[in-house]
């Protein structure tokens, strides 16, 4: 049977289940990725499980999100993470070394390998022929412990690329076009695999741009073949021995197919407040801007910065615009310095920031209230920038640079300049010392974990009750993101290791009374939340499930869920169920009380659950839990389930 790239990767790593769409499968995981906004919990979970040393081929911990050090909290966590990597046998990328995804791609990632990461943009590694998926921290911790990673077998969506990109159109416009066509739910339950002759005009870092934002379509992951362009990338990074070819078999088919003629594309832009709100740049041209932001994991390559430098060379950005330059890695920053392009960016008025995620996660560079910000970042959910009433547009580096020069949203084709030609450095500035290697086993066993005063333990949660009577204290609409459930940014993320404190920010963007109301009834059995479509889209941060659970959330009933958040709810013992009839969503109001009974017998035997809306009648809902997940749910979460399994073995 002829296989496509995604099928080959899955088949080679399949250890449980069968490759039938919708069925749960277990995969062997070769590599893991954690970053500091989520990694502290992962390391605490490894400690809680009594792990001696990770079992993966390579696991890496990056410090790239929480870089601002205004007090002790972030640096304390950095020291804790460094001690944990030495204790458990993990690579450690120091603060300022760069964003996890491009650094991992350059230094550790390998074609043909699997990876899970506690960051939803882990899928960026699909650019080099990896099967790389975002997940909650608990699942990453289990993968590090050598356990399978479970996911429902996705459909494979083949996107055939033809033609060549025209001038002033780049990789960001390719993924924005896919979002324009299909929106933020278009990839749910699917792996996106790109193939076809159009791949020849997309280098490995161009593919990274596209694979990274597959997460914004809700896709399980994105996959590219490992071909000649990927080989060139590995040679440039002085890792030619790690490259291997991985292509679809001749005659391979896909569950769904689509074609995109690259030569027909034009500059695109995603308007606030969704990556799926995409229009041609010319449709919104003329809108004044306050900020043009270059960088992030979504546009991390040398070319993405060099094209901007060439465009602003010898010019000045508009006096009304803040041009923020966010190098994605120290290697990139060094290369821009050597080639003189960093000088051009600064001379034109650019503001240089350290290598890391920075403003992408709301850690600095927040825009002014009521002002437009153009960003090459992957997301523009409400408040993600750090400004509650933000107005963030997503676009290519070309569009951001053109707009910075004019002071208003501008199609780069309208600048009247020649399209700059950018060549990659022949010899990138490679420094492997910035990524600390794992210690030998005997040394690691002697390492003590360094815990500052802001690091707390994960509380024990009780098993799922057989019956629950829960008040509805919050009802939300469609496409609620994890940024809205629990924001990122400089105010919130420093408390990522302190559950009691970070829980105080839960839902504050949508309802700043939620915390107080939830705490008021926590000891009375908890509460339920009602959600619309695509509940929990966006970031994989498990705090968005853990903090509400700490505040007494026991159940979420939604029209449907985003994959990673749905799994995170299960992992922490919050029952996620879906309306069978969407009109039932309208029948439930804030302050209603819901009653579910006989869960211990119903969940293992049937997918349908009856929910009594007290005083109104009964509605039917359903769950999508596998047999394994039902066991996890009844145990009260993944940590309890793992402990039960270990106790049974002993």
N, C-alpha and C positions, 0 to 999 in steps of 0.2 A: 504493500500500500504506500503510495506517494504521500509524504508528510510535508507540511509547511514548517517554518522555523519554530513557531510556538509549540506545535505538536511534538516536534523533536525534543525540545527542551523539557516539556512535561513528561513525555514517555521515558526519557533517560533518568528522571528523578522521581518517578512515581513509585511509592512504596505502600500506599493504601488506596483502595477504591479503584474505579474504572473510569476511563476517559469518556464518560457520557455526560452531555451538557446538563448542568443543574445538580449533578450528584457531587457529594463531598469527596474530595480526594486529599490524600496526605502526600506531601512532597519532601524529599530530602533537601536540606538547605546547606549550601556550600559557604556562603558569606552572609554577614549581617552588618548593618549600618545603624548607628545611633548618634543622635546629636544632643546637645546639652539641655535643650528645652524638654526633652523626653527621656534622655539617657540616665538622669539621676534615678528616676523610678525604676528603670530597667536594672540598674546596678543594685538597687535595694531589693528588687525581686530576686535577683541571683543570690544575694546574701540570704534572703528569707527561705529560699529553696535549698540552701546548703550546697551550692555548686562549688566544686573545687577548682575547675578550669573549664573554659569553653571547649566544645567539641567540634566546632566548625573549622573549615580550612583557614578562614580569616574572618575576624570580627574587628571592626574599627569604631572608635568613639571620637566624634568631632566636637570641638567647641567652636560654634559658629553663630549661634543665635543670641545668646546673652553675654555680649561682649562689653557692654557699658558697665563700668565699675564705679557707681556713685556711693556705695557703701560696701559692707563686708559680704553681702549675700552671694553675688555672682562669683567673686574670686574664691570664696569658701567652697562653692560648688565645683569650680574648676579644679581645685586641689583634691576634692573628694573624688571626682571623676578620674583624675590622673592616678590616684592611689588605687581605685577600683580596677582600672585597666591593668595595672601592674599585678594586682591580686588575682585577676581572673584570666590573664593571658590575652589581652586585647591591644590592638594598635591604638595609639593616642595622638590625635592631631591637636596641636597647641592652639590657644587663642591667637587669632590673626593669621593662621595658616590658610584659612579659606573656607568656603562653603563646602559642606560634605560631599555633595553630588559630583561636581566637577573634579574635586581632589581625589575622590574614590575612583572615579573613572580613569584618571591619569595615573594613579599610583598602585591600585589594588585590583580593580575590576578585571574580569577575564571573560572573553566570549565562551559561551557554552555552560556558564555557571548559573546557579540560582542564588538569589539574595532576597532577604526581607529586611526592611528597615523601619524604624519607629519614626518615619517621616513619610507623608503621603507622596512626596516627589521622588521617592526611591526609584520609581519607574523610569527615571532619566537614564539609568544604566542600561535600559533596553537599547540605547543608541549603539552599543558595541556588541549586541547579540547576547545579552543576558536576559534571564527571566527574573526580573526584579520587581518586587511588590511592596507597597506600603502596608503597615499593619500596626496594631496597638502594641505598646511596650511589653505587655505580658507575653504575647505570642512571639515577639522577638527574643525575649529572655528564654522561652522554652526552646526556640530554635538554636540559641547559643548553647543550651544544655544538651543538644543533640536530638531533640524531639522533632517529629514531623511538623510541618506547617500545613494547616488545613484551610482549604478554600473550595468553593463550589466550582466545578469544572465550567469554565467560561465558553461562550461561543467565540470563534475566531473570526474577526472582522478584517478582511483583506482590503487594503486601500492601495490601488495601483496608481503609481505616479508616472506621468508621461510629461514630455516637453522639458523646458528649462525655465528657471526663474528669470523674469525680465529685470532690467535695471530698476533700482529703488524698491525691489520686492525681495524679502529674505525669509528665512525659516520661520520667524514669528508669524508672518502672514499665512504660512501654510497651516499651522495649527489653529490660527484664528479663523481661517476659512472653514475648517472642519467644525469648529464651535459655532460658526455662523449657520452652517447647514443643520446641525443636530442639537445644539444647546448643551446644557450642563448634565443632562441625563443620557445623552446619546450613546455613551460607552458603557453604561451599567450592565454588568454581567458579561462583559466582552473583553477580549484581548485585541488590541489594534495592531495589526501587522502591516508594515509598509513594504511594498515591493515594486518592481517595474523599472523601466529605463530611466525614469526621472531621478532615481537615486544617485546617478552619476554626478549631479550638480550639488549634492548635499554631502559635505564633509562630516566627520564624526561629531564635531561640536555643533554643527547645524542640526544634526539628528537629535542631539541632546536637547536642544530647544524644543523640538517637536515632542519627543518622548516625555520630557518633563511635564508638559501641560496636557498630556493624555489624562492626567489625574483630574483636570478640570472638566473633562467629559464624563467623569465617573467610572472610567475604565479600570479593570483589574490591573492591567499594565499595558505597556506599548513595547513592541518588539521590532527591531530592524535586523536584517541579515548581517553577518560579519563577512564583509567582502573586501575588495581592494581598498576602498576608502578607509575602512577600519584598520587594515594592515598599515597604511600610511601613517595613521594616527599613532599606532603602537611603535612604529619605527621612530617617529619624531620624539616620542616620550622615552626612547631608549629602552623599550620593553618588547622588542620584536619577538623574543622567545615565548611571550605569553599570548601571542596571537594565534588563532586558528580559524580556518574558514568554516562558516556555518550558513548554509543557504537552503532554501526550500527545494525539495525534490522536483524534478521535471514532472509536470502533471499534477502537482499538489493543488488541492482545492481549499475553499474557505466556506464557512457557514453563511457569511454575508460578504458581498463584494461591492466595491465602489471605485470609481475612477476620478482622479483629479489631474487636470491638465495644468501643470505649473505655469506654462506660458500665458495662461488666461488670468492669472491672479493680479490683484492690485493691492496697494497699501490699505490695510484694514486697521480698525481700532475697536476695542471693547469699551463701551460706555459704562458709567456707573450703573448699578452696583453688582455686576455679574460678569464673569468671563464669557458668558454666552450671549451677552448683549452687543453683538458685533455688527458694525456697519462700515462702509467705505470711509476712509479718512475725509474725503472731499464732502461727505454729507454733514460733517460737523466742523469743517474748516472755518476759521475765523473766530472760534471761541477763545477768549484770552486764557492764558495759563500762568500759574505761579511757579510751577516746579517741573523740571524734566529730570527723570531719575534713570541712570544707566547702570545696569548690573543685575544681580540676583542669580539664583540657580536656573532661572528661565532663559537668561541670555548671558552665559558665563564665559564665552570664548574670547580669545584674543581678537578675532575679527569683529565681534560685537562692539568692542571699545575702539579698535583702530578705525573703523568706518566713521565713528563719531568724531574722533580726533582729526581725521582728514577733512571732514565736512566743516569743522569749526576753525581749522588752521588759518591763521592770519585774520580771523574775524573775532568779533565779540558777541557773546550771547546777549539777548535783550536785557536791558537794565531792570526789567520787571520779573526776571526769571532766575530761580535758583537751579543751576545745573549741578546735580549731585552725582558724583562719580564713585561707584561702589565696586572696587575690584573683587572678583569672585574668588581669587586665590592670590597668595603671595607670589607664586610663580608668574601669574599674569601681571601683577604689579611690577615685578622685576623686569619682565620682558618689555612692558610699556616704557619703563625707565630707560632701558638699554637702547631702544629704537628711537627715543626722543619724542614719542607720541604723548607721554604723560605731560611733558612740557607744553605741548600744544593744547591739551585739555585744560591745564591750569591757567595758561596764558589767556585763553579765551574766556576765562571767568569760572571755570569748573571748581567745585568744592570737593576735595579729596577726602574719602573716608577709609577706615581700615578694612582689610579683606574679611568679609563675613556677610551674613544675611542682612543685618542692620535694618534699614527702613522697610524691607519686604515683610518683616514680621512685626513692624511697628516699634522697632528698637532704635529710635532716633529718626530724624528727617521727616517728622510728621508735617503734613501741609497745614497752611493757615486755614482757619474756618471759612467756608464758603468759597474757597479758591480751587481751581482745577489743577490736578497733578497728573502728568503723563509719566507712566512707568513701564519699564521693560520687565516687570515682575510677573508672576503667574496668576495673581489673584487681586481682586478689587472688592471683596466683600465689605459690607458696611463696618466702619470702625477699625478695620485691620491695619490701616496705616498709622494708627495711634491718635487720630482725630475722629471724634465721634460722628460729626457731620461731614465726613470727607467726601470728596468728589474725585475719584481716581479712575483714570483711563489706562487701558493696557495697549501697548503698541510696540512696534519694532524700534531698534536703535536709530534707524534712518528717520522715522517719523518723529521720534523724541528730539533728535538733534535739529531737524528742520524747524520744529516748533520752538525750540530754545532760541534759535537765531532770530525768529520773527516775533516771538512773544505771544503767539497765538497758534492754535492747532493748524498745522500746515501739512499738506500732502508733499512729500519730499520731491516729487516730480515737478512741482511748481516753483522750486527754488531757482531754476534756470542755471544750475551748475552741472558740470560733467560728473558722472557717477565715479566716485573714487575706486581705484583698484588697490586691493589690500592683499599683501602676501604674508603668509605665516612665517615667523622666525625660523631660520634653518636650524638653529640650536637653542631650544627653549632653556630657560634657567631652572634646571632641575636640582632640587635640594631634598634628598630623602631623609636628612636628619631632622626635618621638621615634623616627621611622622614617626613617633617613637615606636620601636618594635616591641612585641611582647617579651617579657622576661622569661628566662628558663624556668621550668616548673619548680625546682627547689627554691629559687629566689622568690618566686611569686608567692609561695606558701608562707614565707616569712613576712610578707607585706601586710601592714595593718591599714585598715580603712581610716581615712582622715575625715571626720565628720564635724562640720561647724555647727553653731547653735541653731541654724535655720533648717537643718535636715532632721525630719521626723520619720517615724516608721509608718508603714501602711497598716491601717487598723484591720482587725479581724471583723468580717461581716458574717451575719448569721445565715443559715440556709433559707431557701425560699419557703415561706409559709404555704400550707395547703390551701388556705383561703385568705383573701385580702380585701378589706373594705377601705377604699382610698379616695380622698377628696381630690378633685381636679383643681389644682391651684394655678395652672398656666395652660393656655391654648394658643398655639402659634400657627402661622401659615406655611406656605410652600418654601422650599429651598433654604431652610434655616441652616446656617453654617456653624461649624464648631467654633469659629471666631466669635459668633454671636452668643453661643452657649457659654463659652469661657474665653475671653479675649486673650490675645498675646500682648506684646508691647512692654515698655519699660516699667509700667506700674504693676503688671501682673506676673510676668514670667519669672522675676527673681524669687517668687514664692513657690516655684514648681516642685520643690522638695519639702514643702510645708503645707500639707493638705488642709489643715484647719484654717490657715490664712488665705490660701488661694481660693477656697470655696466661697469666700466673702464676695468674690467678683462674679459669681455664677449668674448668667443671664442679665447682668447689669446693663448691657447695651439695649436690651429689649424691655426690661422691667426691673428697675432698681429696688423694688420691694420684695423680689423673689426670695432673697437670702433670709430676710427677717421672717417672712411668712412660712418658709420651709422649716426654719429652725423652730418656729413656734409649735409645729405639729410633728416634729421628727420623732419624738418619743411616743406618739400616739399611733404609730404604725406606718407613718410616711405618707407619700402622695403619688399622684399619677400626673403625667403631662400628655397633652393631646397635640399631635403634630400633623402637618400636611404632607405633600409629596417631597421626596428627597431629603428627609429629615437627617441632619448631621453631615451635610456635604462638607468637603474641604479637608482641613488639616487632620492628620491621624492622631493628634495629641489625646491620649487617654484620660487626661485631666477632665476633658469635657464629658466623660462618663463617670469618672471617679468622684469628682467634686459634687455633682448632683446626688450620686449614691450616698456620699457621706452626709448630705443634707436630708436624706430620707426618701429619695426617688426609688420606687420599687417597680414601676411599670411605665412604659411609653407606648401609647397607641397612636399609630400614624398611618397615613395613606401608603407610604412606603419609606424605606430607609436607604441612606448611603451605606455602601458595603463596610467600610472600616469602622464607622461609628456604631453600626448595628452589632458588629463583632465585639467592639469594646464594651457595649452595654451588657452583652452576654457574659463577657469576661469578669465583670464586676457584679453579676447577679441581678441586673436590672432586666426585667422581662420585656422584650420588644415584640409587640404584636401589631398586626395590620388590619385595617378595616376591610371586610369583604365587599361591602357596599359603600361607596364613597359618600352617599347621602347621609350615612350614619355619623360621619364627621360633623355635619351641620346640626345633628340632633343633640350633641353634647355641648354644654356651656361651662364656663368658669363657675366653680363652686358647686357643680354637680358632684355626687358621690357615686363611685363605681364599685361593684362587688363582683369578684371572681372567686369561684369555689372549685374544690376538688382538683387542684392543679397537680398534685402528686400522682393521681391516676389518669388525668386527662392528657397532660403533656406527653407522656411516653406512648400513648395509644392513638392519639388523633391530632390533626393539625388545627382543627376548629375549636374555638373557645367561646363559650357564652359569657357575655358581659352584661350584668344587670345595671342599668342606669336608674338608681333609686328614684321612685316616683314617676318614671317615664316609660319603663318597659325594658326589654332585653334586645341587645344587638349581637350579631355574630362577628367574631374576629378570627384570625388565623395566625399561626406562627410558622416560621420557616426553619426551625431548628433541626439539625441532624440528631441522630440518636446520641452521639457523643455530646453535642451541645445541650441536649436535654439533661444529661447527667451533670454537666457543668452548672446549669441553671439551678437544678434542685439542690446542688451542693452549696449554692450561694456565691459561685464565682470560680474562676480558674485556679486561684491559689488554693482554695479549699479542696477542689477536685484533685489537684496534684498531690496534696497532702494525704487525701483519702487513698489514692492509688499507691503511694509509698507505704502507707500503714498496712494496706492489704498485702503487699509484697513481703513486708517484714513479718 
